[in-house]
Amino acid sequence: MRIGIAGPISMKMLRPLFPPGTEFPTTLEFPLIAILAEQFHRRGHEIVVFALSRLISQMQVYYGDRIHVYVCPMRRPRWQMLDFWRGERVALRDAMRMSNCDVIHAHWTYEFGAAAIESGVPHVVTAHDNPMAVLRYARHPFWLEKPFLACPVLRKAQHVTAVSQYVADSLHQFLRPQRDIEVVCNGVDPEVFSLFNKRNARASGKTLVFASALGDFRTRKNARKLMEAFGILRRQLGQRVELWMFGREFEAGGVGELWAREHSLQAGIVFKGPVPFRELTDSLATKVDVFVHPSLEEACCMAVIEAMAMGLPVIGGRFSPGVPWLLSEGNAGLLVDVTSAPSIAAGMRRLAENCALRNNLAVAGRELACSRYGIES
């Protein structure tokens, strides 16, 4: 088949499928979509990728081995708001029409989903969030338009999937699409599952390392409470514990570190910043003891299920929509109140001082990931 995949995609992960020296403009990125494209390609399908970039002014096309890519221009948010993302939708729609795809899988119920519908090509749209819920934490006014983009997509799409039961239920509750929504979880790359072997072989160090991997410093990810919690833990356990923070705005000298220094919380925190996906997963598997995810709301968090897949015990939010379902209501991870720094700190201390509990949660999380989150599923 000739399968189209539309959405924010990490093009550098697909570079081995293109001639040496091929360079792509920076696009909106999400590793999962590149993994899906790679897996379909391995099964003998021809892949067409549709992406957006702010660094180009006209569509660019790249050709590789049974894969080619349409990168369409993406404008500044103010211009997107003025015409309801029409420029992006039309560019993507035209690329889809000329691609001769048998089917298109569009990710997110916004410009990518709308373009797939407008293209007239058979399609499925995957909802990765509920726009009404995410709107609460938005930092830019253009998010005000997102529910109005999502509503017609959910009504008109030929097929709709959601990445978790939480997303499916909340879309029905807030947007009331007149259709069935099938739950198809995000899938984890087999290479991440294979890191379980590296993790089992690692030797325990004198310092217990906690880690987080957050998209940015914004309110929804709740990094401030995590740093406050680690400050409490550090005062209790001293140099026996460290916290490694991965992600944009958590590099040395970044927003996260500046905030920590301003509040005298930097002791024991290592600001790793954004690192390539393979480097991040390898570090988590071989050097980290506990993964902490303080987010206030999640759909189907890749960072959490990747940690589970490699056998890393996880701490998540008991009242954070989407997270308890990911962790089987606390059977596959430790649930705490992430709105409370003392509650997070208590959970971290509990795992720091209880090796058996860490191992039990790691095993349960790994088993759940194998049964629910494999890319084959």
Long-range contacts (C-beta under 8 A, 24 or more apart in sequence): 1-45, 1-46, 1-102, 1-103, 2-45, 2-46, 2-48, 2-99, 2-100, 2-101, 2-102, 3-40, 3-45, 3-46, 3-47, 3-48, 3-101, 3-102, 3-103, 3-104, 3-105, 4-47, 4-48, 4-49, 4-50, 4-96, 4-99, 4-101, 4-103, 4-104, 4-105, 4-116, 4-121, 5-33, 5-36, 5-37, 5-40, 5-47, 5-48, 5-49, 5-50, 5-104, 5-105, 5-107, 6-49, 6-50, 6-51, 6-92, 6-96, 6-104, 6-105, 6-106, 6-107, 6-112, 6-115, 6-116, 7-33, 7-50, 7-51, 7-106, 7-107, 7-108, 7-112, 8-33, 8-51, 8-52, 8-107, 8-108, 9-33, 9-34, 9-37, 9-49, 9-51, 10-34, 10-277, 11-49, 11-51, 11-69, 12-276, 13-38, 13-277, 14-38, 14-49, 14-64, 14-67, 14-69, 17-41, 17-64, 17-65, 17-66, 17-67, 18-62, 18-63, 18-64, 18-65, 18-67, 19-64, 22-62, 22-64, 24-53, 24-62, 24-69, 24-71, 25-53, 25-55, 25-56, 25-60, 25-71, 26-53, 26-54, 26-55, 27-51, 27-52, 27-53, 27-71, 28-52, 28-53, 28-74, 30-107, 31-189, 31-277, 31-302, 32-186, 32-187, 32-302, 33-107, 35-187, 35-189, 35-375, 36-105, 36-187, 36-375, 37-67, 39-375, 41-66, 41-67, 48-99, 48-101, 50-92, 50-95, 50-96, 50-99, 50-104, 50-112, 50-115, 52-88, 52-92, 52-111, 59-91, 59-94, 59-95, 70-95, 70-99, 77-140, 77-141, 77-142, 78-142, 80-142, 80-145, 81-141, 81-142, 81-145, 84-145, 84-148, 84-149, 85-110, 85-111, 85-114, 85-145, 85-149, 88-115, 89-114, 89-115, 89-118, 90-115, 92-116, 92-119, 93-118, 93-119, 96-121, 97-121, 109-149, 109-150, 109-153, 109-154, 109-157, 109-160, 110-146, 110-149, 110-150, 110-153, 111-149, 113-150, 113-153, 113-157, 114-149, 114-152, 114-153, 116-157, 117-152, 117-153, 117-156, 117-157, 117-158, 122-158, 123-157, 123-158, 123-159, 124-157, 124-158, 124-159, 124-160, 124-161, 125-153, 125-154, 125-157, 125-159, 125-160, 125-161, 126-160, 126-161, 126-162, 126-163, 126-184, 127-154, 127-160, 127-161, 127-162, 127-163, 127-167, 127-168, 127-171, 127-181, 128-163, 128-167, 128-299, 128-300, 129-167, 129-299, 130-167, 130-170, 130-171, 130-174, 130-175, 130-299, 131-175, 132-170, 132-174, 132-175, 133-170, 133-174, 133-297, 133-321, 134-220, 134-297, 136-220, 136-297, 137-218, 137-219, 137-220, 137-296, 137-297, 139-218, 139-219, 147-175, 150-175, 151-175, 151-177, 154-179, 155-179, 162-299, 163-299, 163-300, 164-299, 164-300, 164-322, 164-325, 164-326, 165-325, 166-299, 166-321, 166-322, 166-325, 167-299, 167-300, 167-322, 170-321, 185-300, 185-305, 185-372, 185-373, 185-377, 186-300, 186-302, 186-305, 186-373, 187-373, 187-374, 187-375, 187-376, 187-377, 188-302, 188-305, 188-306, 188-309, 188-369, 188-373, 188-374, 188-375, 189-375, 190-374, 190-375, 191-278, 191-281, 192-281, 192-306, 192-309, 192-310, 193-309, 193-310, 193-369, 193-370, 193-374, 195-281, 195-282, 195-284, 195-285, 195-286, 195-309, 195-310, 196-285, 196-309, 196-310, 196-311, 196-366, 198-282, 198-285, 198-286, 198-310, 199-285, 199-286, 199-310, 199-311, 199-312, 200-311, 202-285, 202-286, 202-287, 204-289, 206-240, 207-239, 207-240, 207-241, 207-242, 208-240, 208-241, 208-242, 208-289, 208-290, 208-352, 209-241, 209-242, 209-243, 209-244, 209-287, 209-288, 209-289, 209-290, 210-241, 210-242, 210-243, 210-244, 210-288, 210-289, 210-290, 210-291, 210-292, 210-348, 211-243, 211-244, 211-245, 211-246, 211-283, 211-284, 211-288, 211-290, 211-291, 211-292, 212-243, 212-244, 212-245, 212-246, 212-247, 212-291, 212-292, 212-293, 212-294, 213-246, 213-247, 213-280, 213-284, 213-291, 213-303, 214-245, 214-246, 214-247, 214-250, 214-294, 214-295, 214-303, 215-247, 215-248, 216-247, 216-248, 216-249, 217-249, 217-250, 217-254, 217-255, 217-256, 217-259, 219-296, 220-295, 220-296, 220-297, 221-294, 221-295, 221-296, 222-294, 222-295, 222-296, 222-317, 222-338, 222-339, 223-250, 223-256, 223-294, 224-259, 225-294, 225-338, 225-339, 225-340, 225-341, 225-344, 226-292, 226-294, 226-338, 226-344, 227-256, 227-259, 227-260, 227-263, 227-265, 227-269, 228-263, 228-265, 228-341, 229-294, 229-341, 229-342, 229-343, 229-344, 229-345, 229-348, 230-265, 230-268, 230-269, 230-345, 230-348, 231-264, 231-265, 231-267, 231-341, 232-341, 232-342, 232-345, 233-345, 233-348, 233-349, 233-352, 234-267, 234-268, 236-345, 236-349, 237-349, 237-352, 239-268, 240-352, 241-268, 241-348, 241-352, 242-268, 242-269, 242-270, 243-268, 243-269, 243-270, 243-292, 244-269, 244-270, 244-272, 244-283, 244-287, 244-288, 245-269, 245-270, 245-271, 245-272, 246-272, 246-273, 246-274, 246-275, 246-280, 246-283, 247-273, 247-274, 248-273, 248-274, 250-274, 281-306, 281-310, 284-310, 284-312, 285-310, 285-311, 285-312, 288-312, 289-313, 289-358, 290-314, 290-315, 290-348, 290-351, 290-352, 290-358, 291-315, 292-344, 292-348, 293-317, 293-323, 294-338, 294-344, 295-320, 295-323, 295-338, 296-320, 296-338, 296-339, 297-321, 297-322, 298-322, 298-323, 298-326, 300-326, 301-326, 304-333, 305-369, 305-373, 307-365, 308-332, 308-333, 308-365, 308-366, 308-368, 308-369, 308-373, 309-366, 309-369, 309-370, 309-373, 310-366, 311-362, 311-363, 311-365, 311-366, 312-362, 312-365, 313-351, 313-357, 313-358, 313-359, 313-361, 313-362, 313-365, 314-361, 314-365, 315-344, 315-347, 315-348, 315-351, 327-365, 327-368, 328-364, 328-368, 331-364, 331-368, 332-361, 332-364, 332-365, 332-367, 332-368, 333-361, 333-364, 333-365, 334-361
